[in-house]
Each structure stands twice: as structure tokens, then as C-alpha cells.
Amino acid sequence: MGFIETGEWESGIVADEGTLSAAIDLGRVCEEAVIYVPTIDNATVAVYVAMTLAGTYAALKLTNVDGTEEAILAGASTGGFFWRVPLGAQYMKILCGAAQTNGPRTFYVRGT
């Protein structure tokens, strides 16, 4: 396996009582991202991507062999883990499935 260039860790903050992070610019189109999911209120976590920083963000989905699609989603948990996802984008947001009621949450993302 050859050397894979990785980007710097970028942060995306989900505000207190919020569900969606601010836009995260990874600096270039990245094939994958590693996301640190901090301790959160019990919730699912999804990835949203856009073509431009100020663009319209849409759920990142995978197409199954049978042609059906499903969102890339970390199951409901209280966080505290690293998560690797296929990406193919430069701009992303993190969406929590429930409001974060115990203060803001900082997610860290690094593209590869």
C-alpha cells in the first residue's frame, strides 16, 4: 500500500440545542474522511456534503448492488469513537439525529 496524503484535522461544531454542524472545508476533494465523534447525547450521526462551501448540503448515500440507496449513518450512540466514511467531497456537515442538549459538541474531521 502506498503513501496516502492526509489533511489537517478540521473541526465542526454542533451548537447547544442544535443538530447540524457548521460547514467543514477539508481543503480538497477527499476520497474518505475520518471523523472523531465526541461524547454526544444519544443520537445517530450522518454526513452531508456539498459542491461548494455555501452550497446546498445533501445526505451522503451509498448505492447498494441492488440499486437501492442508504444514508451513511452511524447508529444511535453516545459517541466517543472514530468513524471512517467514504466521501468524494471537499465540503461537509455533520448531522446529529437529536438535539445536543448538554452544550456544544466539537467533531473533528480529517480527509484522506
C-alpha positions as CSV (number, residue, x, y, z in Angstrom):
1,M,0.0,0.0,0.0
2,G,1.4,3.4,-1.0
3,F,1.5,6.6,1.0
4,I,-1.9,8.3,1.4
5,E,-1.8,12.0,2.0
6,T,-4.0,13.1,4.8
7,G,-5.3,16.6,5.6
8,E,-5.2,18.5,8.8
9,W,-7.9,17.9,11.5
10,E,-10.7,20.3,10.9
11,S,-13.5,21.0,13.4
12,G,-17.2,21.2,13.0
13,I,-19.3,22.4,16.0
14,V,-22.9,21.4,16.7
15,A,-24.3,24.2,18.8
16,D,-26.0,23.7,22.1
17,E,-29.6,22.6,21.4
18,G,-28.6,22.1,17.7
19,T,-28.3,19.1,15.4
20,L,-26.2,20.4,12.4
21,S,-22.6,21.5,12.4
22,A,-21.2,24.5,10.6
23,A,-19.7,23.7,7.2
24,I,-16.3,22.0,7.2
25,D,-13.8,22.7,4.4
26,L,-11.3,19.8,4.1
27,G,-9.1,21.8,1.7
28,R,-9.5,19.5,-1.3
29,V,-11.8,16.7,-2.5
30,C,-11.1,13.7,-0.3
31,E,-12.0,10.1,-1.1
32,E,-12.5,9.2,2.6
33,A,-12.8,11.0,5.9
34,V,-12.0,10.0,9.4
35,I,-14.4,11.6,11.9
36,Y,-14.0,11.8,15.6
37,V,-17.4,11.7,17.2
38,P,-17.2,13.2,20.7
39,T,-19.4,12.3,23.6
40,I,-22.9,13.3,22.5
41,D,-26.5,13.0,23.6
42,N,-27.7,9.6,22.4
43,A,-28.2,10.1,18.6
44,T,-27.4,8.9,15.1
45,V,-24.7,10.8,13.2
46,A,-24.9,11.4,9.4
47,V,-22.7,13.1,6.8
48,Y,-24.0,15.8,4.5
49,V,-21.9,17.1,1.5
50,A,-22.0,20.0,-1.0
51,M,-20.2,21.0,-4.2
52,T,-19.3,24.5,-2.7
53,L,-18.8,25.8,0.9
54,A,-22.0,27.9,0.7
55,G,-23.9,25.3,-1.4
56,T,-26.9,23.1,-0.7
57,Y,-25.8,20.2,1.6
58,A,-27.4,16.8,0.9
59,A,-27.1,13.4,2.7
60,L,-24.2,11.3,1.6
61,K,-25.6,7.9,0.5
62,L,-24.2,4.7,-0.8
63,T,-25.8,2.7,-3.7
64,N,-26.2,-1.0,-2.9
65,V,-25.7,-3.7,-5.5
66,D,-29.4,-4.0,-6.0
67,G,-29.7,-0.3,-6.8
68,T,-31.2,0.8,-3.5
69,E,-29.6,3.7,-1.6
70,E,-29.0,4.2,2.1
71,A,-27.6,7.1,4.0
72,I,-24.1,6.8,5.6
73,L,-25.2,6.7,9.2
74,A,-23.5,5.9,12.5
75,G,-26.1,4.1,14.6
76,A,-27.5,5.7,17.7
77,S,-24.8,6.0,20.4
78,T,-23.3,8.4,22.9
79,G,-20.2,9.0,20.8
80,G,-16.6,8.8,21.8
81,F,-15.3,7.0,18.7
82,F,-13.5,7.4,15.4
83,W,-15.5,6.7,12.2
84,R,-14.2,6.2,8.7
85,V,-16.6,7.1,5.8
86,P,-16.3,7.2,2.0
87,L,-16.6,10.8,1.0
88,G,-15.6,12.1,-2.5
89,A,-16.2,15.7,-1.5
90,Q,-14.4,18.7,0.0
91,Y,-17.3,20.3,1.9
92,M,-19.3,18.6,4.6
93,K,-21.5,19.0,7.6
94,I,-22.3,16.6,10.5
95,L,-25.9,16.0,11.4
96,C,-26.9,14.5,14.7
97,G,-30.3,12.8,14.9
98,A,-31.2,14.5,18.1
99,A,-30.5,18.0,19.6
100,Q,-27.4,18.2,21.7
101,T,-28.8,19.5,25.0
102,N,-25.7,19.4,27.2
103,G,-23.7,22.1,25.4
104,P,-22.0,22.4,22.0
105,R,-20.2,19.4,20.6
106,T,-17.0,19.6,18.5
107,F,-16.5,16.9,15.9
108,Y,-13.0,16.6,14.2
109,V,-12.7,15.5,10.6
110,R,-9.6,14.6,8.6
111,G,-9.8,13.8,4.9
112,T,-7.7,11.2,3.0
